[in-house]
Each structure stands twice: as C-alpha cells, then as structure tokens.
C-alpha cells in the first residue's frame, strides 16, 4: 500500500510578494510552514498575518 501526503481542504494563503521580497524569515516566499505542515502567512512581512485565527501556534 502506498502512502502519500494528504491534501488540505483549504487553499494556502496568498501573500503579498512585494512585501516578502527582502524578508529573512520567509526568504521571500511570504509564507512559512508550521510544525503541522500547514502554510501560514509570514509574521515578519505580511501585515494580516497576526489577524488570522490559525497563526496562534506556540513557539512561533
């Protein structure tokens, strides 16, 4: 039996790449991957990242 990555039912967030261009935290991608494998907006360069419900993980 083959196993693969499961697909998330939610679409990944859409970052503003202009803001992310020089960010050292996300390396210009505008998103970061959590310990659970989810994509979240980068808190360092994306202004709406702190307003989202899914961005309240410990240690981030």
C-alpha positions as CSV (number, residue, x, y, z in Angstrom):
1,X,0.0,0.0,0.0
2,X,1.4,3.4,-1.0
3,X,1.2,6.4,1.3
4,X,1.4,10.0,0.3
5,X,0.8,13.4,1.6
6,X,-2.8,14.2,2.4
7,X,-4.3,17.2,0.7
8,X,-5.6,20.1,2.8
9,X,-9.1,21.1,2.0
10,X,-8.2,24.7,2.5
11,X,-6.3,26.8,-0.1
12,X,-2.9,28.2,1.1
13,X,-2.8,31.9,2.0
14,X,-2.0,34.4,-0.7
15,X,0.9,36.6,0.4
16,X,1.9,39.9,-0.9
17,X,5.2,39.1,-2.6
18,X,6.3,42.7,-2.8
19,X,6.4,42.9,1.0
20,X,8.1,39.5,1.2
21,X,10.9,40.3,-1.2
22,X,13.6,41.1,1.4
23,X,12.2,39.1,4.4
24,X,14.8,36.9,6.1
25,X,12.2,34.9,8.0
26,X,10.3,33.5,4.9
27,X,13.1,34.0,2.4
28,X,10.9,36.0,0.1
29,X,8.0,33.4,-0.1
30,X,5.6,35.3,2.1
31,X,4.5,32.1,3.9
32,X,6.1,29.8,6.4
33,X,5.3,26.1,7.1
34,X,4.2,25.2,10.6
35,X,5.1,22.1,12.5
36,X,1.9,20.5,11.4
37,X,2.8,21.1,7.7
38,X,0.3,23.9,7.1
39,X,1.2,27.1,5.3
40,X,0.7,30.4,7.2
41,X,1.4,34.0,6.2
42,X,4.8,35.2,7.5
43,X,4.5,37.3,10.6
44,X,7.6,39.2,9.7
45,X,6.4,40.7,6.4
46,X,2.7,40.2,6.0
47,X,0.6,42.7,7.8
48,X,-2.5,40.5,8.0
49,X,-0.7,37.5,9.5
50,X,-1.4,38.4,13.1
51,X,-5.2,38.8,12.4
52,X,-5.7,35.3,11.2
53,X,-7.1,32.6,13.6
54,X,-4.6,29.9,12.5
55,X,-1.5,32.0,13.5
56,X,-1.6,31.4,17.2
57,X,0.7,28.4,17.5
58,X,3.1,28.0,20.4
59,X,6.7,29.0,19.8
60,X,6.0,31.0,16.7
